[in-house]
Structures are given as C-alpha cells and as structure tokens.
Amino acid sequence: MAVSPVYIRYSQEARMYALAVFLTVLATYFLYRSVDSMRSRHLAAYVTSAVLLGYTHVWGLFVLGAHAVYVAVVLWKRWNDHQSAPWRSWIVSYLAIGLLLSPWLGVLLWRAFLPHGNSVIAAFSEPSMVDLLLTPVQWITGDRLIIGSRTRVSLALVVSITVFTVGFWIFQTVVNSDDARPRTVFAGLPVYKGSFRHVTSLSGVRGILFGLLLIGPLALGVSLSYAVRPIYDVRFTIIPAIGFYVLLARGVSLTRRFTAGHLVAVLLVAGLLLPLPGYYARDSKEPWSQVTDRIDRHADEDDLVLITDEYTQVAYAYYAEDSPATVRTVAENSAKEVGLHPIYQSAPSGHVGELATGHDTVWLVLSHTAPAHNDALLEQLNSTHELREREGTPWALELLRFSPTNATQTG
C-alpha cells in the first residue's frame, strides 16, 4: 500500500479519503486483536476506531458491516467447536457503536430518501459492468485511466503477479500431499511437506476477514446504488481495496518458499511504481485554472459570471485574476449556511433569468451540483440568452457561454 499509486494519489488530497483508509486499517487491526484475545482495551479501541470510521465516510459503515459478518463467522465456528464464544460482549459492543453513530445514521437516511434531483449525490450514476471491471485497474494505475507505455507495463506486471500468486496458492493447497520429499508440481517450483497446513492457516480466519473487507463494501455499495440511490464512485473503493492489497501481499509471501520468491516482490513493487512519474507530470487542479483563464481573457464589464455553489467560489477566486465581469453565486438552496465568508454576492437561483437580462455574455460554471439544479439554471438562461459554447473539463467541471438571443437584443 505504501507504493500503491491510488493511495499515493489520495494521500495528497485534503479530504477524508486518507483518514478513512487509516481508520479502516486501525479498526480492522483492533477487531482482529479483540477476536484473538477478547481483552477489554482492544475491544474499547475497536469501538472507538469504528465510530470514528463511521463518521468519516459512509463507506466506513460498509466496512463495519463486513466486520460484523466476520465476528459472526468466528463466534459460530467457536460455538460449533465447543469453545467459548463471547456473544454478549460483541452484541454490547455493536450496540454501543450503533448508538454512538445514530445521529449520523439519521442524517444519512434523510439524504438517502431525498428526491434524486435535490442533492449533489445525484451527480453519481449507477455503476455499469465496465465501471466495476475497471475498478481494480484503477487501483493499480492511481484512479486515472490514461494508458501510456508505463501504465501498460505496470498493469501487465501487477496482473501477472496477481494471477501467479493466486494460482500458486490454490495449487499448493489442492495438490500437495504429506510426502516429505519436495516434488515439482507448479511451473518447476518445489512444494514441500506442510504446505497444505500452512496455506490453510493463512486462508482461514484472517483470509476470511480480508476477503470480507474486499467484497463486502463493494457489494453493499453496488447494491445500494441500484436499490436506493447511486453511491458508487471509484475513489470510494480505495477503502475495500485494502483487502485486495493485503491478500495480494499474502500470496506474494508464499512465493518466498522457493529461491526466486523475492524477485516476485521486487517486480510487484516496480510495477506499482511505474505509473507514478506520469502521475506527477500532470496537473491535478488544472481545470479550475483553465476555466478562470478563459473567462479572464474574454470577459468584460458587461458580462456576468455565475458559480453554481458557494463552496466552489473559493477555488474560483483563488485562480481568477481581477476580472471586470460581475460574479454571483447561485446555490441549490439559497437559505443554507455554508460556514464561510461569502467572496461573491449570492443570487436567488429562481431569479437567474432576471439577473442575466442586460448582460451581454453570461458565463455559467457548473461544478458538483445536482442535475436538477443545473437544468433549472439552463432553463432560465435560455429564456433570455442562447447557449453558444459548452466546454467540459475533468473533475466534473463545466464552463458554458451564453449570448443574448435575437429577440432580447431587439428588445
């Protein structure tokens, strides 16, 4: 994970993703220690880290669901083996987690059942099969599907090593016998006595834990995206990707049983590092500069610039130079408090058409707002102006240029 492009990419964002990954690792660690020892300090640490994870990101709740399934499997196995199964301690722990998360759960339920057009969540769409198949690819390339020579080599190395280690793991488990003498069974590699027991222990309880950590949140995210409302985005999947990287590392560790095993680890690290030079050569925030530069070059004192939400005015103001154009924000909900001092004067979203009247050119900057809000703005502007140009950029940022209609000019 330390050399994974996707984790390096999101570690540089001042958002919740790196914290969510850290808390997922921390909660999973204390979960394993609690199941193993059932010491009160480990259980208290798990409850604390689990609550923090739940408040950090909604996909953290999916991780806690995977944890609960793992705990149920372990307790059932112990009960089935006539061992002590502390059901009561775990029930109390999860009740405490649920109680501490209840304020946040209420907000989530309210947002989940809002009309789809009234929230920024509406910007997401249901994941297609192609999206799901490309998700592991983006874990390797760093959430950017820009396929260059380095990326192709990286994908070839990491995918080959993944297939190799999984195949080696399965073949060791299925083929090996109790014969004390080494024998060639897999591409000329020696398999020794005891490999079956070794692999079985690795793919047992801990394997179930990281398998659930990988599959559980992905399954819940996809299911809720279709059943309730879209909540799937590749950047959210860096949380369950932890399970992928742990299982990959475990498979690579098995290859150390033969002479060239360390070479597999070296190739894996090299394959993950290859896309990084290309990543750092690209500007990640260039779209905002691209938008503001275009407005600064072409706008004059008769123009109007509309920004579709208050929080995006900070990014716009940072990149914009002194432009003679009038700048206004038109929020989805003009009554909401956004917790920052307004840089530009706000305008009621229902009076955009009146505001645009008298202005020569209107520039509309769309960024991370619900389609219903954007459509309402376009409908009002189309009553007085005509869309002349629409330019899209990465990061869900669009710039639209409107000019007055012939009727408006005549009037």
BAVEXFI-912099 format. One record per atom (N, C-alpha, C): x, y, z; residue in one letter. Coordinates in pm, whole numbers, plus 50000, padded with zeros to 5 digits. Each point is the difference from the previous one (the first is absolute). Layout:
N
XYZa;...
! end
This chain:
411
500824988050000m;499185012050000m;500865012650000m;501194999450057a;500865011750006a;500465004549861a;500034990949904v;500425003649864v;498864999049901v;498774998450049s;498854998949911s;499645013749944s;499895001549868p;499675013149941p;498705005850051p;498994991650021v;498705005450040v;500065005850141v;500784994050089y;500115005450135y;500915012250004y;501055000049920i;500845011849990i;499205011749943i;499174997149903r;499185010449935r;499075006750100r;499294992050084y;499045005850092y;500625004650132y;501244996150027s;500665005050121s;500335014849987s;499965005449878q;500355014049976q;498795009149995q;498814994550022e;498795008250001e;499615003450143e;499655012450022a;499575004350134a;498524996550020a;499714986949985r;498634995350018r;500044987850091r;498874992950009m;499894989650101m;500564986549958m;500474998649876y;500334986849950y;501174993550074y;501095007450020a;501154994450070a;499634996550144a;499205008450064l;499564997150137l;499124987650003l;499124998549901a;499134988249996a;500824987249983a;501035000549917v;500874988349982v;500734996850130v;500545010250066f;500714998050126f;499074993850105f;498805005550014l;499064994950101l;499514986149965l;499904996849871t;499634986449961t;501074990150043t;501265003449974v;501114991450043v;500014998850153v;499835011350070l;500055000050146l;498854991750058l;498795002149950a;498854992550051a;500144985149971a;500494996649881t;500184985949966t;501064993550088t;501065007550029y;501054994850089y;499434997250138y;499285009650059f;499454997950134f;498904989549999f;499294998749889l;499014989249990l;500694986550011l;501074998349923y;500714987250004y;500584997250138y;500585010550064r;500554998050134r;498904996850101r;498845006349983s;498884997350093s;499494985949985s;499854995349877v;499544986349977v;501014990050053v;501295003449986d;501064990850041d;500164999350151d;499885011550069s;500305000250144s;498795003250087s;499015007449943m;498835004750075m;500375008250123m;501105007549990r;500365009250108r;499165012749988r;499645005550114s;499105011450000s;500625012249932s;501315001950014r;500625011749939r;499984999149847r;500164987749947h;499924998349855h;498575002449951h;499034995350075l;498605001849961l;499615014850006l;500475006950104a;499715014450011a;500665007749885a;501224996149965a;500685006649888a;499274997249869a;499464988149984y;499254996949878y;498735008549991y;499275000950110v;498775007950000v;500315014549966v;501065005550058t;500375014049974t;500375002249854t;500884991549947s;500435001549861s;498854997349903s;499104990950035a;498864997049913a;499045011949993a;499765006550112v;499125011850001v;500625011349919v;501295002350018l;500675010549921l;499954996949851l;500164987349965l;499924995949860l;498615002449944l;498984996850077g;498635002049955g;499675014649974g;500565009150081y;499775014249980y;500875005849888y;501084993249966t;500925005449899t;499464998549859t;499434988449970h;499494997649864h;498914989550005h;498995001649913v;498884990750000v;500454985849967v;501054998649917w;500484986649971w;500674993650121w;500345008150099g;500494994350125g;498954991650069g;498725003749982l;498924991950056l;499944986449931l;500344999549872f;500034987249928f;501124991150055f;501125006350037v;501104992450062v;499554993950132v;499275007850079l;499514995050128l;499024988449979l;499235000549892g;499144988649967g;500804987549970g;501115001649924a;500884988649972a;500634994850128a;500385009250090h;500564995850129h;498994991850079h;498755004350002a;498964992950076a;499804985849946a;500044998549868v;499884986549941v;501174991450041v;501205005750000y;501204992650041y;499884995550146y;499555009050087v;499844996450141v;498984988750015v;498905000949926a;498984989550008a;500564986549955a;500815000149893v;500594987549950v;500944994050104v;500835008350062v;500964995150100v;499284994550122v;498995007350048l;499274995450118l;499254987149971l;499414999249881w;499304987549964w;500984988349994w;501205002349945k;501004989449989k;500434995450140k;500195009550090r;500404996250137r;498884992450069r;498785004649983w;498874993050062w;499864986049942w;500204998649869n;499904987049934n;501114990650045n;501165005850037d;501134992050048d;499974998350152d;498885003850062h;499814998750145h;501035008250077h;500315011949947q;500895009350069q;499195011950052q;500655008050084s;499345011750055s;499725010149890s;498765004649989a;499605009849899a;499355011950070a;500735011150019p;499495011650076p;498995008349921p;498844994149975w;498985007149923w;499585013050068w;499844999550134r;499485011750071r;500925012049984r;501314998150012s;500955011149990s;499925006749863s;499884991849896w;499955005849865w;498665006749972w;498924994550052i;498695006349982i;499995013750067i;500535000850123v;500085012850071v;500885009849923v;501114995349944s;500925008749926s;499335005949877s;499294991749925y;499355005149879y;498775008650033y;499354997550112l;498945009050043l;500575013750035l;501175000150065a;500665012750034a;500395007549874a;500534992849901i;500375006449872i;498775005949933i;498924992249997g;498775004949938g;499445012250071g;500055000050133l;499485011350077l;500835012549974l;501324998749999l;500875011549978l;499915005449857l;499654991349906l;499875004249860l;498585004349964l;499064998750092s;498595002649967s;499745014049947s;500645010750052p;499745013249938p;500375000649853p;501134993849965w;500474999949861w;499114991049915w;499554988950056l;499144990949924l;498685006849964l;499485008350092g;498785007249969g;500175009749884g;501145006949996v;500295009149888v;500124992249869v;500674988650005l;500174991949879l;498674995149946l;499144995550089l;498694995349955l;499195011449937l;500105011850060w;499285011549944w;500525003449861w;501324999749984r;500585003249869r;499734989049898r;499974987550048a;499814988849908a;498635000449933a;498995005050072f;498654999649945f;499505013749953f;500955009649987l;499645012549935l;499684997449853l;499195008449937p;499864998849854p;501355001149934p;500264991949900h;501324998849940h;500545013149945h;499145009049961g;500495012449941g;500375010650101g;499784997450131n;500205010450100n;501294998450077n;500934992449954s;501244998050073s;501154998549904s;501205004050048v;501194998349917v;500294985249974v;499454991250086i;500184985649977i;499414996049866i;499085007949950a;499384996849872a;501015000649885a;501185005850026a;501025000449896a;500564986149971a;499824990550093f;500454986449979f;498974992249918f;500474989649935s;499114991349923s;500284985550038s;499074991249965e;500194985850031e;501244994749927e;500824992350068p;501204994749934p;499654989549896p;500605001149884s;499804990149896s;500974988450021s;499834989549923m;500914988650008m;501425004249963m;500115009149903v;501335004949963v;500655007550116v;499225008150071d;500525007250116d;500534990350104d;499254989450026l;500424990350101l;501264992649958l;500094996549871l;501184992849953l;501245008849999l;499805013049978l;501145009249995l;500455004650138l;499204997450103t;500365004550135t;501344994450046t;500254986849992p;501324995050041p;501135005749915p;499715002849873v;501035005949913v;500395013850053v;499015007650043q;500285013450052q;500684999550136q;499834989250076w;500774998450122w;501504999249969w;500324994549885i;501414998349961i;500555012649935i;499185006749919t;500505011549924t;499825013250074t;499295000150113g;499865012350076g;498765007949967g;498874993549968d;498735006649975d;500025008549874d;500914996949906r;500035007549875r;500244990249886r;499054998949913l;500114990749889l;500665006749880l;501195005150020i;500805005549891i;501044989449966i;499764992549896i;500814988349970i;501215004149916i;501155000850063g;501265002349930g;500854987550007g;501225001149953s;500884988449999s;500314995450143s;500235009550091r;500274996250139r;498804993050063r;498815005249972t;498804994050059t;499784985949947t;500244998049871r;499814986549944r;500964990150063r;501255003950018v;500984991050063v;499604997450144v;499555010550070s;499584998450139s;498844990250013s;498995001749914l;498864990950004l;500414985749971l;500864998349901a;500454986549963a;500724993350117a;500885007550067l;500754994350112l;499084996450117l;499185009750043v;499194997850120v;498944989249976v;499365000349883v;498984989749970v;500664986349991v;501154999049935s;500694987249988s;500394994650137s;500525008750086i;500394995650134i;498784995950081i;498905007249985t;498784996350072t;499514986249957t;499934997649870v;499564987049950v;500974989050043v;501295002949994f;501024990250038f;499884996050147f;499905010250088t;499964996950144t;498714992850038t;498875004049939v;498744993150029v;500074985649951v;500524998149880g;500144986449948g;500934991550085g;501105005950042f;500954992750085f;499364996350133f;499275009450056w;499324997750128w;499014988349987w;499155000449897i;498994989549981i;500674986549971i;501035000349916f;500644987449963f;500704993750119f;500625008250084q;500624994850121q;498974993250088q;498845006350012t;498964994850088t;499404987049948t;499804999049869v;499284988749942v;500914988149974v;501215002749949v;500844989249949v;500894993950105v;500495008050096n;501034995250090n;499524988350086n;500904991050027s;499704988550086s;500915000650121s;499994989450079d;500834999350119d;501364994049972d;500374998649875d;501314994749964d;501095009650046d;500974995250073a;501055008650056a;500955004849893a;500074993149886r;500955003949895r;499395010849912r;500795010049964p;499485010249908p;499744993849864p;498995004849930r;499724995349866r;499515011649914r;500274999549871t;499645010849909t;498534998649961t;499215010450034v;498574999149969v;499495012649932v;500725011250005f;499455012349946f;501115007949930f;500024999449869a;500975007649920a;501434998050048a;500334987650043g;501354997150041g;500345004450141g;499015004150079l;500275005050134l;499804988750101l;500904998850101p;499894989250096p;498935002650105p;499224989950032v;499005000850105v;500384990150108v;500035004450126y;500524991950109y;498894995350092y;500384990750085k;499074994950100k;499565011550092k;498755000050035g;499475010150089g;499415012049929g;500155000949868s;499485011649929s;498485000850013s;499334988549997f;498555000050007f;499525006350131f;500634995850111r;499595005550129r;500335014850009r;501165004049942h;500415014050003h;499025008849922h;499674995749880v;499095007949918v;498615000250062v;499584988750056t;498684999550060t;499905009850116t;501055001150081s;499955009350111s;499955014449951s;500735003049892l;500015013649947l;498675003749937l;499354990449939s;498735002849933s;498814997550090s;500274997950131g;498934997350094g;499355012650051g;500095001950133v;499285011050063v;500435013549947v;501315002549990r;500465013049951r;499665001849852r;500074989149923g;499625001049860g;498545003949984g;499134994550087i;498595003749996i;499825014850031i;500765004950098l;499895014050039l;500325009449883l;501134997749934f;500395009149892f;499204997549872f;499514987649983g;499094997649890g;498705007650017g;499475000150122l;498785007750028l;500265015049988l;501195004450042l;500345014149989l;500045004549854l;500394990949910l;500035003149858l;498624999349936l;499284989250024i;498754997349929i;498805007050064i;499965000450134g;498835005350070g;499655014449963g;500915009850019p;499665013849965p;499675001949852p;500724992849911l;499705001149858l;498584995249971l;499634988550057a;498664994549977a;498925009350054a;500225005750120l;499025009150057l;499905013049919l;501155005349958g;499995012349921g;499274998449869g;500234988949930v;499324997549873v;498514997550022v;499674992050101s;498594996850025s;499195012550035s;500545008450089l;499295012250038l;499905009849884l;500994999949911s;499975008949884s;498824997049910s;499634987449992y;498864996149916y;498694999950078y;500044996350129a;498774998450077a;499505013250059a;500905009050041v;499605012350068v;500365012249917v;501295002949991r;500495011049917r;501494997949975r;500525005249890p;501414997849966p;500945005150109p;500924991450041i;500965003550104i;501354993749970i;500204996149874y;501234993149959y;500885009549921y;501245001250042d;501005007549925d;501354993450026d;500864999949899v;501244992450013v;500855005150115v;499925013050033r;500825005050110r;499544994750135r;498724996250010f;499524994150124f;500544985850018f;500314993449890t;500424986050007t;501434998250049t;500725011050025i;501344998350058i;499914994250140i;498815000650062i;499834994250134i;499994984749991i;499144993749919p;500084985349988p;501254995349927p;500675008949924a;501224995949931a;501094995550097a;499865003950127i;500954995250102i;500004984850003i;498824994049992g;499934985350000g;500714994049881g;499875006449883f;500694995249881f;501514999950020f;500535010950052y;501465001050015y;500524990750109y;499234997950107v;500444990750105v;500024985749947v;498954996049928l;499964986549944l;501104998149895l;500285010649922l;501094999249903l;501334998350071l;500215007650106a;501254998850077a;500144986250062a;498894994450045r;500054986750060r;500354989549895r;499445001649881g;500364990649894g;501465001149960g;500525012449994v;501415002049967v;500894993950107v;499585000850126s;500834994550108s;500184985049987s;499034993049940l;500124985649981l;501124996649903l;500265008949904t;501024997049900t;501425000650056t;500155004950121r;501345000350061r;500484986150038r;499154990049983r;500384986350033r;500934994149895r;500145006849886f;500964995149902f;501045010949974f;501064996449928t;501185008449990t;499725013649940t;499225000749894a;499765012649931a;498785007450055a;499554996350118g;498785005950054g;500115015050024g;501175004750045h;500165014250026h;499915008349871h;500314993849888l;499905007149873l;498575004049970l;499034991750043v;498595003249978v;499635012950074v;500465001450125a;499725012150076a;500635012349935a;501234998549950v;500695011149935v;499255004349874v;499554990449920l;499265003249879l;498665006750032l;499364995650108l;498735006050039l;500195014750037l;501005002850082v;500275013950039v;500345008449878v;500824994549910a;500375007349878a;498765002849914a;499124990249989g;498785001949921g;499105010850056g;499955001250134l;499175010350061l;500635013849989l;501325000749997l;500685012949994l;500045005949859l;499854991749900l;500145004749861l;499045011349962l;498724999950040p;499105010949956p;500265013450070p;500785000150109l;500125012250079l;500655011749927l;501074998049923p;500575011649928p;498985006949909p;499184992249931g;498965005949916g;498955007350081g;499704994850119y;499015006650085y;500495013650045y;501255000950045y;500525012750049y;500275009949889y;500044995449876a;500215009149887a;498725007049958a;498844995950057r;498725006149963r;499505009050111r;499435011349964d;499415009150098d;498624994950039d;499814997850129s;498724994450044s;498925010750016s;500375012650014k;499025010750018k;499995009749882k;500554995849889e;500055008449881e;498625004349951e;498944992050011p;498695004349948p;499535013550053p;500195002950129w;499555012950053w;500795011449936w;501294998149986s;500815010349934s;499575001849854s;499674988849935q;499555000549861q;498715008049986q;499074998150093v;498735007149995v;500195014950027v;500715003250108t;500165014250035t;500835007549898t;501014993549942d;500815006649898d;499155003949879d;499104991149961r;499165002849883r;499065011850029r;499445000350120i;499125011150035i;500785013150008i;501184999650063d;500805012250015d;500425005749864d;500244991249903r;500455004849868r;498865006249919r;498774994850017h;498935004049908h;498885008150066h;499915000450131a;498905006950065a;500295015050011a;498925008049997d;500145014350022d;498985004550104d;499885013450020e;499165005150108e;498514997549976e;499604996749879d;498594997149972d;499634985350020d;500974991950037d;499764985650013d;499604996350143d;499384988350011l;499584994650129l;500574985950014l;500614997150116v;500534986750030v;499174994150114v;499424988349976l;499204993150101l;500714987550046l;500224998650131i;500614988250061i;498914992450073i;499934987049980t;498804992850043t;499984995450145t;500955004050080d;499884997350143d;501035008350076d;499725002650130e;500875008750077e;501394994350019e;500084986850027y;501324994750036y;500975000149882y;499485000349876t;500905000449885t;500545013949973t;499455010250067q;500515013449978q;501425001450051q;500394991850098v;501375000750052v;500994995849892v;499714988949931a;500894995549893a;500005010049885a;498825005349967y;499935009749889y;500805012550035y;499815005250118a;500695012350040a;501514998150007a;500434988050038y;501444997450012y;500695001049863y;499364994749898y;500624999649867y;499665012349915y;498925006850032a;499575011249916a;500855012450028a;500235007649896e;500655012950015e;498925010950010e;500425012450005d;499045010950009d;499255001449868d;498764995149999s;499205000749879s;498945010950015s;499725007649896p;498975010450011p;498584994450002p;499834987049974a;498674994049994a;499374999550139a;498674999950005t;499264998350124t;499934985150034t;500334996450124v;500024985950042v;498954998150108v;499174989849985r;498984996550098r;499984984950022r;499564995950119t;499804985850027t;498514997150003t;499624988549947v;498604995849999v;499934985950059v;499744999250129a;500024987350071a;498754991949973a;500124986950023e;498824991449990e;498955004050103e;500485003350119n;499115004450107n;500555013250054n;499415011149961s;500555013150036s;499925002850149s;499214992150075a;499845002550143a;501034992450084a;500794991249941k;500904991650079k;501225007950045k;500564995850113e;501225006150051e;501174991349957e;501005006149940v;501134992249949v;501245001650085v;499945008350105g;501105000950093g;501215007449949g;499835009249905l;501135008049953l;499525014049965l;500925009350008h;499645013749966h;499845001149849h;498865005049953p;499785000449855p;500995009249930p;500594994949894i;500925007949919i;499235008049897i;498984993749943y;499175006749900y;498565000550050y;499295010049955q;498615001550040q;499154988549947q;499084995150086s;499134989049959s;498795005349925s;499484991849910a;498805003549924a;499004988750014a;498725002850024p;498994989450008p;499964992149869p;500034986850012s;500054991749879s;498745001549916s;498875004350060g;498775001549924g;499925012849920g;501005009050015h;499975012849930h;501205001749909h;500554989049953v;501185000749913v;499655006649867v;498824997049948g;499605006049872g;499945015250009g;499425005150110e;499945014450018e;501405005950018e;500844992850073l;501375004850023l;500795000749870l;499774990249911a;500754999449875a;499585010949901a;498765005050014t;499525010349909t;500865012650013t;500445005149888g;500835012049999g;501484997049992g;500374987450016h;501404996249987h;500264994549860h;501145003749946d;500334995749864d;500254984949995d;501004995550068t;500364985750003t;499874994850142t;499444988050015v;499884993550130v;500864987549999v;500884999050099w;500864988350017w;499474991950118w;499684987449978l;499464991350105l;501034989250032l;500434999450126v;500984990250045v;499274989350081v;499944987949947l;499334988850067l;501044991250068l;499814997550127s;500974991750072s;499324993050116s;499864986649990h;499524991550109h;498645004450055h;499105003349911t;498645003150042t;499044990449932t;498824998750060a;499034990149954a;499505003549860a;499734990149917p;499485002749865p;498735008249999p;499134998050099a;498745007650003a;500285014950018a;500965003550083h;500385013950020h;500605005849872h;500884992549937n;500615004649875n;498955002049891n;499064990549990d;498955001149898d;499125012350022d;499715003150129a;499185011850029a;500725012849957a;501315000650024l;500775011749959l;500015001449848l;500204988849931l;500035000449853l;498655004449943l;498934995350061e;498665003749951e;499785015150013e;500425005750112q;499835014450020q;500885008149905q;501244995749984l;500915007349912l;499564999049855l;499434988849962n;499554998449861n;498835009249965n;499355005650101s;498895009249972s;500505013649954s;501235003450034t;500535013249961t;501274999049915t;500704988650011h;501274998449931h;500024986749926h;500974998649913e;500164987849921e;501374993950029e;499994986850022l;501254993050028l;500874999949875l;501205005450012r;500925000849886r;501134989950009r;500384996750122e;501174991350014e;499924992750134e;500384987449998r;500014991950122r;501294992150003r;500805002550101e;501324993850008e;500114992150131e;500224987049986g;500164991650118g;501464997750032g;500294998450128t;501364997050046t;499924988350097t;501124994250039p;499964989650102p;499495005550133p;499764991150093w;499575003550135w;498615006450002w;499114995649911a;498595004350003a;499865015249993a;500825006549919l;499985014549986l;499675003549856l;498985008849982e;499585004049866e;499895015249993e;500325005549884l;499865014349974l;499085002049881l;498915007650019l;499035002649895l;499985015149971l;499975003549873r;499965014149960r;498685002849927r;499265010150048f;498725003849943f;500115014149942f;499355002149888s;499855013249941s;498535003449989s;499655013149996p;498585003749992p;499364994649871p;498754996150010t;499254995749881t;499675012249916t;499604997749876n;499665010949909n;498845008250054n;499034992950063a;498855007150053a;500395009450113a;500934995150084t;500465008350112t;500755012149950t;500864998049898q;500755011049946q;499105010449934q;498984995049929t;499065009149936t;499215008050100t;499584992650111g;499235006950100g;500845010450072g;
! end
